Amino acid sequence: MSWLSRVRNGIPFLPKRQTAENLWHKCSKCGTMVFVKEWEENYSVCPRCNFHDRIGPAKRFDQLFDAAEHEILPAPEVREDPLRFRDTKRYTDRLKAARATNGERDALVNARGRLEGHRVVIGVQDFGFMGGSMGIAVGAAFVAGVRAAIEDRAPYVLFTAAGGARMQEGILSLMQMPRTTVALDELREAGLPYIVVLTDPTTGGVTASYAMLGDVQIAEPGALIGFAGQRVIEQTIREKLPEGFQRAEYLLEHGMIDMVVSRGDLREKLALLISYLAPESKKAA
């Protein structure tokens, strides 16, 4: 054995589960290296610049429900690939890849449980599943979440994150806009609140429908919220848009949303709103 091999073999390497890649998280905005444990304990928010990283349904539910206890609602069965769409790949192959990577059936997941003792149904759109795009499955899941809330006599809280309608489903994806609006009419007829939490990004047909129909509109700090992209708007109106346009703070300043709430304060804020809007939800089921 050469001296180089002896020296190399003598260096104490960390086990794989303790490597630097697993110990540190690099903030996507400011580049700060943060201990993964500290980052996770801070709700996936950078402690230096307050950048709110994107998180999926599992983390949302664990952060919001009492003792992280909740019941995942089954995803409704829908017809897949109704248009037999194909671009560079078949749509069915894209769905299989997204499910293998993400672990969810589609981009919207619902769960029921209690938040500070209040019965609540929470839906979370996952940008990690095909950009959180709205298709037939998302529309069906939204309706299922609303009807579960009506059955439980509980508010429906929705976390939005989407690039818009799912292009592989064409007009059928756009039909989810009126479909979800009608479902919200059922919720309001039942006298139950609908609270929306807009997260980064919420755009396109989702913004043009159920994302902006909440009784209370909340947004996470720095969230991108809009219909068309900033560049498209500038090219259309031939004007330079103001700094921070389509960000949560700008929308709050101009009356489009009700409040901007940091992720660490969100649970307490939601509990307070529910206690005002649906005090009966705290009664025993």
VOGU-3710 file (C-alpha; in Angstrom, 3 decimals, decimal comma):
1> mswlsrvrng> 0,000/0,000/0,000  1,406/3,398/-0,995  1,883/6,203/1,552  -0,906/8,172/-0,187  -3,369/5,315/0,302  -2,377/4,946/3,974  -2,895/8,665/4,620  -6,191/8,723/2,762  -7,506/5,659/4,611  -6,470/7,197/7,899
11> ipflpkrqta> -8,597/10,351/7,436  -11,780/10,082/9,575  -14,646/10,605/7,144  -18,130/11,320/8,460  -20,832/8,712/7,817  -23,058/9,476/4,853  -25,969/10,586/7,026  -23,715/13,215/8,651  -22,053/14,668/5,579  -21,867/18,422/5,030
21> enlwhkcskc> -24,631/18,184/2,439  -26,996/16,806/5,067  -25,880/19,149/7,852  -26,255/22,456/6,014  -28,941/24,211/4,004  -28,062/27,047/1,633  -30,668/29,824/1,462  -31,933/30,243/-2,096  -32,172/34,016/-1,682  -29,195/35,279/0,348
31> gtmvfvkewe> -26,907/32,261/0,095  -26,462/31,923/3,865  -25,467/28,460/5,073  -27,805/27,399/7,886  -27,751/24,231/9,943  -30,524/21,987/8,588  -31,808/21,413/12,124  -32,029/25,171/12,760  -33,649/25,736/9,362  -36,265/23,050/9,970
41> enysvcprcn> -36,980/24,307/13,495  -37,554/27,744/11,936  -40,291/26,304/9,672  -38,015/26,216/6,574  -37,497/29,985/6,807  -34,034/31,572/6,533  -33,169/33,158/9,911  -31,071/35,844/8,209  -33,221/37,194/5,337  -36,637/35,689/6,270
51> fhdrigpakr> -36,892/33,931/2,905  -39,787/31,440/3,051  -38,751/28,292/1,223  -41,387/26,191/-0,496  -42,713/23,273/1,529  -45,161/20,488/0,757  -48,308/19,112/2,404  -46,569/16,832/4,928  -44,632/19,683/6,552  -47,643/22,001/6,459
61> fdqlfdaaeh> -49,850/19,495/8,226  -47,229/18,726/10,867  -46,764/22,443/11,565  -50,465/23,314/11,762  -52,451/20,469/13,300  -52,494/19,926/17,065  -49,707/17,468/17,960  -49,339/16,959/14,175  -52,320/14,576/14,319  -54,480/14,564/11,211
71> eilpapevre> -56,326/12,357/8,749  -55,428/12,578/5,086  -58,540/12,641/2,915  -58,465/10,144/0,042  -57,801/11,646/-3,376  -60,899/11,469/-5,616  -60,691/9,118/-8,581  -60,683/11,028/-11,868  -60,093/10,158/-15,482  -56,426/10,625/-16,303
81> dplrfrdtkr> -55,149/11,980/-19,610  -58,623/12,575/-21,092  -57,104/14,293/-24,147  -54,343/11,686/-24,661  -51,922/14,569/-24,649  -48,338/14,268/-25,764  -45,574/16,829/-26,258  -41,960/15,708/-25,783  -43,400/13,079/-23,416  -46,750/11,452/-22,876
91> ytdrlkaara> -48,821/13,105/-20,169  -49,262/9,737/-18,424  -45,463/9,434/-18,201  -45,213/12,916/-16,679  -47,791/11,956/-14,064  -45,929/8,750/-13,194  -42,649/10,662/-12,846  -44,261/13,321/-10,643  -45,832/10,686/-8,391  -42,580/8,769/-8,088
101> tngerdalvn> -40,669/11,918/-7,146  -43,311/13,585/-5,003  -45,131/10,660/-3,417  -48,570/12,290/-3,782  -51,400/11,379/-6,127  -51,699/14,921/-7,479  -51,007/18,552/-6,636  -53,695/19,163/-3,962  -53,849/17,205/-0,706  -56,521/17,619/1,989
111> argrleghrv> -56,453/16,638/5,648  -58,809/17,027/8,586  -57,885/17,525/12,205  -57,823/20,177/14,905  -56,004/23,492/15,086  -55,840/24,910/18,624  -58,830/22,706/19,393  -60,898/23,859/16,398  -62,088/21,335/13,814  -60,625/22,289/10,473
121> vigvqdfgfm> -60,060/20,910/6,979  -56,807/22,083/5,386  -55,879/21,763/1,725  -52,315/22,251/0,493  -51,287/22,739/-3,110  -47,834/21,348/-3,743  -45,679/23,254/-6,234  -43,379/20,234/-6,295  -46,020/18,263/-8,227  -45,954/19,572/-11,796
131> ggsmgiavga> -45,717/23,152/-10,548  -48,902/22,761/-8,486  -50,842/23,056/-11,740  -54,638/22,950/-11,652  -56,195/20,048/-13,512  -59,214/17,797/-13,104  -57,691/16,032/-10,085  -56,991/19,334/-8,319  -60,540/20,541/-9,006  -61,979/17,279/-7,672
141> afvagvraai> -59,754/17,442/-4,566  -60,845/21,030/-3,917  -64,527/20,060/-4,100  -63,849/17,066/-1,826  -62,117/19,337/0,696  -65,032/21,776/0,701  -67,587/18,991/1,194  -65,518/17,445/3,992  -65,536/20,850/5,705  -69,337/21,044/5,318
151> edrapyvlft> -69,696/17,530/6,751  -67,483/18,436/9,736  -69,089/21,878/10,198  -65,566/23,254/9,988  -63,767/25,998/8,045  -61,799/25,161/4,925  -58,270/26,569/4,878  -56,404/26,382/1,576  -52,700/26,945/0,932  -52,202/27,832/-2,727
161> aaggarmqeg> -49,023/27,347/-4,760  -49,373/26,989/-8,520  -48,098/28,045/-11,894  -51,678/28,061/-13,210  -53,855/25,631/-15,149  -52,421/22,332/-16,391  -51,793/22,707/-20,094  -51,922/18,945/-20,755  -55,639/18,983/-19,932  -56,556/21,958/-22,106
171> ilslmqmprt> -60,039/23,414/-21,638  -60,827/20,760/-19,017  -58,314/22,376/-16,666  -59,921/25,801/-17,174  -63,319/24,298/-16,337  -62,054/23,802/-12,781  -62,282/27,572/-12,270  -66,120/27,730/-12,303  -66,318/24,284/-10,701  -64,402/25,386/-7,606
181> tvaldelrea> -66,342/28,651/-7,465  -69,635/26,737/-7,318  -68,223/24,526/-4,545  -67,408/27,652/-2,531  -71,035/28,760/-2,868  -72,002/25,500/-1,125  -69,558/26,287/1,698  -70,943/29,782/2,142  -74,528/28,543/2,077  -73,520/26,289/4,972
191> glpyivvltd> -72,308/29,385/6,846  -68,681/28,218/6,995  -65,576/30,332/6,366  -63,023/29,873/3,608  -59,542/31,117/4,441  -56,815/31,321/1,792  -53,089/31,411/2,455  -51,235/32,483/-0,686  -47,723/31,049/-0,891  -44,938/31,407/-3,422
201> pttggvtasy> -45,868/31,283/-6,266  -49,616/31,602/-6,856  -50,284/32,542/-10,471  -52,442/31,990/-13,553  -55,897/30,418/-13,455  -55,558/29,540/-9,775  -55,210/33,231/-8,913  -58,122/33,988/-11,255  -60,415/31,620/-9,353  -60,383/30,055/-5,884
211> amlgdvqiae> -57,120/31,642/-4,694  -58,712/35,110/-4,511  -62,167/34,151/-3,235  -61,358/33,722/0,448  -63,287/35,364/3,252  -59,816/36,257/4,512  -56,784/36,496/2,224  -53,418/35,866/3,899  -50,021/35,677/2,205  -46,593/34,538/3,281
221> pgaligfagq> -43,837/37,184/3,107  -42,336/37,668/-0,339  -44,825/35,389/-2,087  -45,244/35,969/-5,824  -48,961/36,432/-6,522  -50,434/37,364/-9,884  -52,138/36,273/-13,067  -49,751/36,973/-15,963  -46,002/37,291/-15,556  -44,363/40,659/-15,018
231> rvieqtirek> -42,539/40,587/-18,352  -45,769/39,816/-20,245  -47,541/42,712/-18,528  -44,705/45,139/-19,289  -44,704/44,121/-22,955  -48,478/44,545/-23,121  -48,815/47,961/-21,465  -45,337/49,131/-22,576  -44,520/50,511/-19,151  -42,000/49,626/-16,464
241> lpegfqraey> -43,719/48,074/-13,460  -42,927/49,298/-9,927  -40,427/47,587/-7,633  -41,896/44,602/-5,815  -44,882/44,355/-8,159  -46,893/41,131/-7,575  -45,169/40,433/-4,264  -47,248/39,900/-1,126  -46,208/43,183/0,518  -47,124/45,204/-2,595
251> llehgmidmv> -50,542/43,538/-2,784  -51,171/44,239/0,892  -50,280/47,907/0,423  -52,725/48,154/-2,506  -55,636/46,341/-0,830  -55,545/43,038/-2,724  -54,978/40,898/0,384  -55,791/41,282/4,067  -52,503/40,471/5,785  -48,971/39,132/5,377
261> vsrgdlrekl> -48,067/36,619/8,082  -44,740/34,899/8,692  -44,871/31,125/8,758  -43,912/30,943/12,415  -46,956/33,058/13,370  -49,386/31,450/10,958  -50,793/28,778/13,243  -51,667/31,298/15,942  -53,173/33,712/13,398  -55,331/31,014/11,781
271> allisylape> -56,579/29,858/15,178  -57,559/33,426/16,041  -59,438/33,891/12,740  -61,255/30,577/13,114  -62,278/31,465/16,678  -63,901/34,642/15,265  -65,419/33,164/12,109  -66,407/29,677/13,305  -66,409/29,562/17,108  -68,672/26,492/17,087
281> skkaa> -65,876/24,457/15,447  -64,250/24,040/18,868  -67,145/21,959/20,157  -66,570/18,235/20,483  -67,252/16,323/17,293
//
